[in-house]
Amino acid sequence: KGTEAKAYPNPSLAAMDLASGKIDYVITDKKTKRLLPFAGSPNVELDKAFEQMMLVKEYYNKTGGRMIRHFWVSFPKQFCYTFVDCYYIGWRISEYYASYYQIIFGVHEDTENIHIHFAMNTVSFLNGKKYAEGYEDYFYLQDYVKHVIDKYNEKNIY
């Protein structure tokens, strides 16, 4: 009694609400509630990201379970990256998954370090397979991120 709680008659509605919130968080400025100026996607329209990701899930009848994979990349202050730098790096990192999964990213500065958030559909638009998380993929992604940053730093001397 006395608390406001949201009740969902269908567990998938709760998951949809959470997925929509994650997508909004990644690409929306918290203060202005507008699309971040440095947000992007190689395969989704940002203003329709949630709807487009849900269409893939519905097409393959995979609307349950984990709906969105959220991760971020943060940079030490000594890197001195600008928003444009981070946008380019975010675009390159999103390409790691973009040939199989819908993915969006947004550059944030709401902490001491500039960082990039990513949200990825867990259902492949190519074949409907669910993303199989695991340490192996995590380490491959880490190596890819390091490679992208190293290549970027080679081209742009700080």
BAFIVO-313676 format. One record per residue: residue number from 1; residue in three letters; x, y negated, z of N, C-alpha, C in turn. Coordinates in steps of 0.001 Angstrom, whole numbers, plus 500000, padded with zeros to 6 digits. Each point is the difference from the previous one (the first is absolute). Example, Ala and Ser with C-alpha at 12.3 -4.5 7.8 and 13.67 -1.06 7.14 Angstrom:
REM BAFIVO-313676
{1,"ALA",{513190,505690,507800},{499110,498810,500000},{500900,498800,500000}}
{2,"SER",{499650,498950,499280},{500820,498810,500060},{499230,498910,500730}}
REM end
This chain:
REM BAFIVO-313676
{1,"LYS",{500817,501183,500000},{499183,498817,500000},{500864,498750,500000}}
{2,"GLY",{499473,498973,499359},{500675,498721,500018},{501104,499844,498971}}
{3,"THR",{500249,501015,499189},{501035,499868,498980},{499361,500060,498624}}
{4,"GLU",{500613,499312,499068},{499541,500047,498622},{500814,501077,499295}}
{5,"ALA",{499348,501028,499549},{500694,501073,499299},{499302,500256,498677}}
{6,"LYS",{500804,500288,498993},{499446,500346,498700},{499799,501507,499974}}
{7,"ALA",{498806,500425,499654},{499731,501432,499873},{499801,500317,498533}}
{8,"TYR",{500619,501058,499555},{499884,500411,498607},{499271,501340,499942}}
{9,"PRO",{498873,500062,499315},{499285,501256,499896},{500750,501031,499160}}
{10,"ASN",{500884,499537,499153},{500761,500871,499117},{501484,499678,500209}}
{11,"PRO",{500821,500976,500361},{501413,499709,500241},{500697,499346,498813}}
{12,"SER",{499553,500291,498778},{500666,499413,498840},{499771,498486,499937}}
{13,"LEU",{498918,499498,500571},{499774,498553,500032},{501042,499318,500874}}
{14,"ALA",{500339,500621,501111},{501046,499448,500869},{501324,499970,499247}}
{15,"ALA",{500312,501053,499274},{501240,500063,499228},{500002,498948,498902}}
{16,"MET",{498858,499782,499358},{499906,498991,498945},{500225,498608,500575}}
{17,"ASP",{499429,499733,501162},{500170,498704,500648},{501469,499765,500340}}
{18,"LEU",{500659,501020,500513},{501415,499907,500339},{500841,499781,498740}}
{19,"ALA",{499702,500733,498940},{500742,499862,498742},{499850,498597,499437}}
{20,"SER",{498795,499496,499981},{499751,498652,499503},{500765,498970,500830}}
{21,"GLY",{500031,500188,501307},{500733,499101,500884},{501492,500015,499744}}
{22,"LYS",{500562,501171,499738},{501433,500098,499713},{500336,499279,498698}}
{23,"ILE",{499160,500193,499009},{500236,499335,498717},{499935,498493,500178}}
{24,"ASP",{498984,499526,500700},{499879,498562,500257},{501220,499476,500749}}
{25,"TYR",{500457,500741,500987},{501154,499571,500784},{501234,499832,499108}}
{26,"VAL",{500206,500919,499079},{501192,499983,499159},{500019,498797,499060}}
{27,"ILE",{498862,499611,499455},{500004,498976,498950},{499342,498673,500384}}
{28,"THR",{499538,499860,501245},{499279,498790,500395},{500769,499221,501061}}
{29,"ASP",{500041,498680,499840},{500600,499127,500989},{499073,499941,501213}}
{30,"LYS",{500523,500308,501187},{499166,500047,501209},{499386,498640,500340}}
{31,"LYS",{500749,498935,499758},{499525,498667,500374},{498938,499482,499027}}
{32,"THR",{500277,500092,498704},{499095,499412,499006},{498940,500979,499506}}
{33,"LYS",{500195,501288,500261},{499090,501055,499519},{499957,500054,498470}}
{34,"ARG",{501060,499528,499370},{500103,500026,498542},{501077,500983,499585}}
{35,"LEU",{499955,500377,498735},{501001,500894,499444},{501392,499390,500169}}
{36,"LEU",{500941,500801,500471},{501370,499518,500142},{500549,499591,498630}}
{37,"PRO",{500777,498922,499945},{500554,499585,498708},{501047,500972,499467}}
{38,"PHE",{500623,500756,500895},{501009,500961,499568},{499533,501415,500318}}
{39,"ALA",{498936,500391,499345},{499444,501358,500093},{499897,500521,498581}}
{40,"GLY",{500064,501317,499860},{499934,500552,498659},{499705,501480,499984}}
{41,"SER",{499866,500507,498789},{499764,501419,499781},{500295,500330,498546}}
{42,"PRO",{500675,501111,499758},{500227,500419,498616},{498789,500694,499371}}
{43,"ASN",{498979,500345,500807},{498915,500798,499430},{498615,499763,500605}}
{44,"VAL",{499815,498904,500725},{498709,499686,500610},{499779,498489,499897}}
{45,"GLU",{498761,499589,499767},{499655,498579,500085},{499849,499673,501482}}
{46,"LEU",{500760,499039,500492},{500037,499736,501438},{498631,499685,500590}}
{47,"ASP",{499204,499216,499307},{498697,499624,500558},{498989,501139,499940}}
{48,"LYS",{500370,501112,499361},{499124,501169,499921},{500708,501273,500462}}
{49,"ALA",{501074,499835,500758},{500842,501138,500377},{499228,501093,500731}}
{50,"PHE",{499232,499620,501022},{499268,501012,500766},{499015,500737,499104}}
{51,"GLU",{499237,499273,499205},{499004,500623,499127},{500665,500932,498991}}
{52,"GLN",{501109,499565,499408},{500680,500840,499008},{500595,501255,500637}}
{53,"MET",{500532,499862,501211},{500535,501180,500683},{498875,500967,500365}}
{54,"MET",{498866,499463,500436},{498858,500854,500347},{499453,500728,498771}}
{55,"LEU",{500018,499353,498846},{499535,500661,498778},{500814,501256,499706}}
{56,"VAL",{501303,499922,500193},{500863,501172,499782},{499648,501095,500997}}
{57,"LYS",{499831,499630,501261},{499641,500983,501027},{498657,500660,499686}}
{58,"GLU",{499035,499204,499606},{498672,500541,499682},{500041,500879,498756}}
{59,"TYR",{500754,499603,498997},{500111,500785,498768},{500514,501408,500303}}
{60,"TYR",{500994,500094,500875},{500579,501298,500352},{499338,500617,501233}}
{61,"ASN",{498944,499372,500511},{499276,500506,501166},{500930,500199,501204}}
{62,"LYS",{500825,498975,500253},{500938,500064,501119},{499894,498713,500813}}
{63,"THR",{498859,499842,500639},{499759,498780,500769},{500243,500183,501496}}
{64,"GLY",{500428,501165,500423},{500252,500245,501414},{501470,499922,500343}}
{65,"GLY",{500284,500130,501261},{501384,500009,500471},{500646,498633,499924}}
{66,"ARG",{501307,500008,500032},{500739,498740,499937},{499815,499379,498618}}
{67,"MET",{499552,498773,499985},{499643,499369,498736},{501099,499122,499423}}
{68,"ILE",{500757,499361,500871},{501021,499051,499572},{501303,500286,500735}}
{69,"ARG",{501092,500002,499272},{501322,500079,500642},{500526,498572,500087}}
{70,"HIS",{500305,499567,501205},{500504,498646,500241},{501435,500098,500492}}
{71,"PHE",{500884,499240,499362},{501384,499928,500478},{500529,498607,499688}}
{72,"TRP",{501141,499654,500574},{500567,498686,499763},{501513,500081,499976}}
{73,"VAL",{500594,498977,499396},{501454,499855,499914},{500335,498622,500556}}
{74,"SER",{500892,499964,500976},{500383,498749,500650},{501477,499732,499728}}
{75,"PHE",{500356,498726,499934},{501369,499625,499663},{500644,499212,501134}}
{76,"PRO",{501271,500285,500287},{500715,499203,500999},{500118,498548,499520}}
{77,"LYS",{500065,499076,500939},{500078,498574,499651},{501209,499667,499122}}
{78,"GLN",{501092,500711,500191},{501208,499667,499242},{499846,500243,498498}}
{79,"PHE",{498958,500720,499586},{499784,500210,498571},{499505,498722,499319}}
{80,"CYS",{499380,499105,500742},{499551,498702,499478},{499117,500142,498759}}
{81,"TYR",{499134,500964,499998},{499115,500189,498844},{498880,498963,499996}}
{82,"THR",{499635,499571,498797},{498864,499098,499821},{498759,500845,499719}}
{83,"PHE",{498855,499329,499902},{498772,500705,499628},{500127,500607,498610}}
{84,"VAL",{500633,499280,499092},{500176,500506,498635},{500880,501245,500013}}
{85,"ASP",{501084,499967,500785},{500864,501176,500134},{499187,501199,500481}}
{86,"CYS",{499222,499790,501062},{499228,501092,500601},{498901,500489,499055}}
{87,"TYR",{499412,499096,499236},{498988,500412,499025},{500624,500949,498976}}
{88,"TYR",{501157,499621,499487},{500690,500851,499029},{500343,501359,500627}}
{89,"ILE",{500546,499982,501194},{500371,501243,500684},{498745,500835,500275}}
{90,"GLY",{498915,499351,500451},{498741,500722,500243},{499479,500667,498739}}
{91,"TRP",{500089,499291,498891},{499550,500569,498725},{500810,501241,499664}}
{92,"ARG",{501316,499904,500141},{500871,501146,499689},{499734,501176,500939}}
{93,"ILE",{499804,499728,501290},{499724,501083,500945},{498662,500651,499677}}
{94,"SER",{499008,499207,499638},{498680,500573,499687},{500062,500910,498783}}
{95,"GLU",{500957,499783,499118},{500150,500862,498824},{500369,501440,500376}}
{96,"TYR",{500519,500193,501204},{500363,501347,500451},{498784,500938,499969}}
{97,"TYR",{498839,499480,500363},{498774,500804,500043},{499031,499711,498851}}
{98,"ALA",{500201,498908,499284},{498989,499473,499075},{499632,500916,498835}}
{99,"SER",{500823,500945,499657},{499638,500877,498876},{499011,501094,500417}}
{100,"TYR",{499731,500125,501311},{499041,500994,500486},{498912,499409,500892}}
{101,"TYR",{500359,498958,500751},{499076,499466,501003},{499789,498500,499808}}
{102,"GLN",{498797,499548,500273},{499726,498564,500007},{500677,499406,501232}}
{103,"ILE",{500661,498869,499805},{500748,499397,501093},{499980,498482,499870}}
{104,"ILE",{499931,499330,501146},{500044,498543,500061},{501059,499591,501006}}
{105,"PHE",{500454,498748,499905},{500958,499496,500988},{499777,498512,500208}}
{106,"GLY",{500464,499523,501148},{499927,498581,500323},{501178,499591,500855}}
{107,"VAL",{500560,498832,499695},{501130,499464,500755},{499451,499186,501172}}
{108,"HIS",{500473,500320,501194},{499530,499353,501232},{501145,499284,500704}}
{109,"GLU",{499645,498928,500703},{500988,499281,500814},{499454,499717,501396}}
{110,"ASP",{499121,500852,500479},{499361,499768,501293},{500822,500503,501184}}
{111,"THR",{501225,500430,499739},{500933,500378,501066},{501318,499284,499729}}
{112,"GLU",{500997,500261,500820},{501303,499346,499809},{500651,500389,498680}}
{113,"ASN",{499747,501203,499530},{500614,500474,498764},{498954,500098,498896}}
{114,"ILE",{500356,499485,498839},{499130,500162,498846},{499907,501496,499690}}
{115,"HIS",{498817,500458,499602},{499819,501427,499770},{498903,500225,498965}}
{116,"ILE",{499943,501223,499494},{499034,500363,498965},{499164,501168,500512}}
{117,"HIS",{498684,499834,499959},{499084,501091,500345},{499513,500661,498719}}
{118,"PHE",{499775,501304,500080},{499494,500782,498875},{498785,500796,500460}}
{119,"ALA",{499035,500180,499108},{498858,500888,500253},{499819,500843,498741}}
{120,"MET",{499957,501300,500189},{499952,500938,498876},{498814,500940,500146}}
{121,"ASN",{499289,500218,498910},{498928,500985,499985},{500618,501380,500219}}
{122,"THR",{499394,500819,500821},{500550,501334,500271},{499536,501043,498990}}
{123,"VAL",{499183,499585,499025},{499557,500916,498942},{500605,499533,498681}}
{124,"SER",{500664,500916,499309},{500634,499678,498727},{498953,499746,498923}}
{125,"PHE",{500174,498915,499247},{499078,499721,498903},{500267,500916,498813}}
{126,"LEU",{501143,500674,499957},{500313,500896,498888},{499325,501365,500110}}
{127,"ASN",{500055,500566,501209},{499525,501378,500146},{499128,500239,501234}}
{128,"GLY",{499753,498983,500790},{499149,500137,501175},{500662,500644,501201}}
{129,"LYS",{501292,500283,499902},{500689,500611,501146},{500195,498972,501100}}
{130,"LYS",{499809,500465,501244},{500222,499141,501158},{501508,499859,500231}}
{131,"TYR",{500379,498826,500441},{501389,499737,500338},{500390,500887,501174}}
{132,"ALA",{501056,500762,499826},{500483,500897,501054},{501139,499307,500737}}
{133,"GLU",{499658,499439,501140},{501013,499297,500771},{501000,500983,500563}}
{134,"GLY",{501157,499492,500277},{501011,500832,500632},{501307,499252,500106}}
{135,"TYR",{500886,500549,500788},{501287,499363,500196},{500794,499926,498700}}
{136,"GLU",{499861,501010,499159},{500755,500020,498748},{499668,498766,499154}}
{137,"ASP",{498707,499731,499817},{499608,498839,499211},{500441,498712,500679}}
{138,"TYR",{499886,499952,501318},{500433,498820,500752},{501472,499700,499728}}
{139,"PHE",{500853,501016,500029},{501422,499789,499767},{500278,499641,498547}}
{140,"TYR",{499271,500598,499064},{500145,499614,498583},{499606,498538,499806}}
{141,"LEU",{498909,499585,500629},{499568,498604,499900},{501059,499078,500606}}
{142,"GLN",{500541,500350,501148},{501053,499188,500630},{501189,499835,499066}}
{143,"ASP",{500426,501092,499372},{501117,499932,499058},{499665,499107,498817}}
{144,"TYR",{498769,500103,499511},{499573,499176,498871},{499995,498522,500383}}
{145,"VAL",{499492,499690,501182},{499976,498605,500467},{501426,499461,500094}}
{146,"LYS",{500905,500776,500550},{501406,499569,500087},{500575,499756,498616}}
{147,"HIS",{499679,500863,499067},{500473,499862,498623},{499470,498707,499380}}
{148,"VAL",{498702,499738,500162},{499389,498779,499454},{500677,498765,500590}}
{149,"ILE",{500201,499989,501298},{500610,498838,500656},{501454,499832,499567}}
{150,"ASP",{500736,501108,499922},{501400,499919,499543},{500076,499445,498579}}
{151,"LYS",{499152,500479,499116},{499981,499511,498616},{499632,498524,499958}}
{152,"TYR",{499033,499599,500822},{499589,498606,500032},{501153,499119,500496}}
{153,"ASN",{500696,500458,501031},{501097,499218,500559},{501172,499906,499040}}
{154,"GLU",{500210,501015,499156},{501059,499942,498994},{499747,498882,499005}}
{155,"LYS",{498737,499807,499641},{499629,498994,499003},{499922,498601,500611}}
{156,"ASN",{499778,499916,501294},{499803,498718,500682},{500963,499907,501169}}
{157,"ILE",{501074,499300,499813},{501004,499889,501053},{499560,498945,501006}}
{158,"TYR",{500007,500398,501280},{499589,499072,501065},{501198,499483,500729}}
REM end
